[in-house]
Amino acid sequence: MYQPEDNFDRDLSKNSNSNKNTDDIDANLSPKNVAVRKKQLEKIFIKLIAIGLALGAVLGVGTYFLLNKLGLTKKPHQIEQEKQENKSDSYNEIQYFPHTPKSFPFKK
């Protein structure tokens, strides 16, 4: 019959040998190797921070210009004023619609 892998009835002395092997591996690392790896990790960490800051700055500036271009940074009263100005401009254009310049290209 199938027996599960997590059988708690078995002897735990087999697992104690694997722990000794990992302790020996960690003990074999010299302080020089640890210092070199620490410096490498510090360099990688600094590079990641610099890349993140640069990418964040580019995205921030791009977002600022995009919001300004779309007009999403304006206050509500500014938008209302622009709408009223556009209505008054369109009214003046409609009122003077049959406007012809003095020098009409066709001669009569």
Backbone torsions as a table, in degrees:
resi	resn	phi	psi	omega
1	MET	NA	157.4	-178.7
2	TYR	-71.1	133.0	178.6
3	GLN	-117.9	127.7	-176.8
4	PRO	-65.3	155.2	-178.4
5	GLU	-72.9	-25.5	-178.2
6	ASP	-93.9	54.3	179.2
7	ASN	-79.7	117.4	-177.0
8	PHE	-84.9	-4.8	-179.5
9	ASP	-83.4	-14.6	-176.5
10	ARG	-77.1	167.7	-175.7
11	ASP	-77.1	134.8	-178.3
12	LEU	-88.4	-0.3	-178.8
13	SER	-67.8	-23.4	178.2
14	LYS	-66.3	-36.6	-179.3
15	ASN	-73.8	-24.0	-179.2
16	SER	-67.9	-28.0	176.7
17	ASN	-67.6	-37.6	-179.7
18	SER	-67.9	-33.6	177.8
19	ASN	-66.7	-36.7	178.3
20	LYS	-64.3	-37.9	179.9
21	ASN	-65.1	-41.1	179.4
22	THR	-70.6	-32.0	176.4
23	ASP	-65.9	-39.1	179.1
24	ASP	-66.2	-37.4	179.8
25	ILE	-65.1	-45.5	-179.8
26	ASP	-66.4	-32.9	-178.8
27	ALA	-73.4	-23.0	-177.9
28	ASN	-78.5	-10.0	179.9
29	LEU	-74.5	129.0	179.6
30	SER	-85.0	157.3	177.9
31	PRO	-60.5	-29.4	179.0
32	LYS	-65.9	-43.8	178.8
33	ASN	-65.2	-38.1	178.5
34	VAL	-64.4	-41.8	179.9
35	ALA	-65.5	-40.2	179.6
36	VAL	-64.8	-44.2	179.5
37	ARG	-65.6	-36.7	178.7
38	LYS	-63.9	-42.0	178.3
39	LYS	-65.5	-39.0	178.4
40	GLN	-62.9	-43.0	178.8
41	LEU	-66.0	-37.2	177.3
42	GLU	-64.0	-41.0	178.6
43	LYS	-64.3	-42.7	178.8
44	ILE	-63.6	-42.4	179.8
45	PHE	-62.2	-43.4	179.3
46	ILE	-65.3	-40.4	178.0
47	LYS	-63.4	-41.9	178.6
48	LEU	-63.8	-39.5	177.4
49	ILE	-64.4	-43.9	-179.8
50	ALA	-63.6	-42.9	179.1
51	ILE	-64.4	-41.5	179.2
52	GLY	-63.6	-41.6	178.5
53	LEU	-66.1	-42.4	179.9
54	ALA	-64.6	-44.9	179.2
55	LEU	-64.3	-40.2	177.7
56	GLY	-63.9	-39.4	178.7
57	ALA	-65.3	-43.6	179.9
58	VAL	-63.5	-45.4	179.2
59	LEU	-65.7	-36.4	178.5
60	GLY	-65.3	-45.5	179.3
61	VAL	-66.0	-41.2	178.2
62	GLY	-62.3	-41.8	178.5
63	THR	-64.9	-40.2	179.0
64	TYR	-59.8	-48.8	-178.9
65	PHE	-67.3	-36.4	179.0
66	LEU	-66.1	-43.2	178.5
67	LEU	-64.6	-39.0	177.5
68	ASN	-66.5	-40.2	-178.7
69	LYS	-65.5	-38.2	179.6
70	LEU	-80.6	-9.1	178.0
71	GLY	78.5	23.6	-178.3
72	LEU	-86.4	-1.1	179.3
73	THR	-98.1	-2.0	-178.9
74	LYS	-77.9	151.2	177.5
75	LYS	-81.7	154.5	-176.4
76	PRO	-57.5	-37.7	-179.2
77	HIS	-69.6	-28.2	175.8
78	GLN	-68.5	-38.1	179.0
79	ILE	-65.9	-40.4	178.4
80	GLU	-64.4	-40.3	178.8
81	GLN	-63.5	-41.5	179.1
82	GLU	-64.4	-39.2	178.2
83	LYS	-64.0	-41.7	179.6
84	GLN	-66.5	-39.2	177.6
85	GLU	-64.5	-40.4	178.5
86	ASN	-65.2	-37.4	177.8
87	LYS	-66.4	-42.0	-178.9
88	SER	-70.0	-35.1	177.1
89	ASP	-66.7	-41.3	-179.6
90	SER	-69.1	-32.6	176.9
91	TYR	-64.8	-42.7	178.9
92	ASN	-65.5	-36.9	178.7
93	GLU	-66.7	-40.2	-179.8
94	ILE	-69.5	-36.9	-179.4
95	GLN	-64.8	-37.6	-178.8
96	TYR	-106.4	35.3	-175.8
97	PHE	-62.1	-46.6	-177.6
98	PRO	-77.5	49.7	-178.9
99	HIS	-90.1	126.7	175.5
100	THR	-123.1	139.0	178.7
101	PRO	-67.2	159.4	-177.3
102	LYS	-65.5	-37.2	179.5
103	SER	-98.8	87.5	-179.5
104	PHE	-77.8	138.3	-173.7
105	PRO	-67.1	-21.6	-179.8
106	PHE	-99.0	136.3	177.3
107	LYS	-90.6	143.9	179.7
108	LYS	-96.1	NA	NA
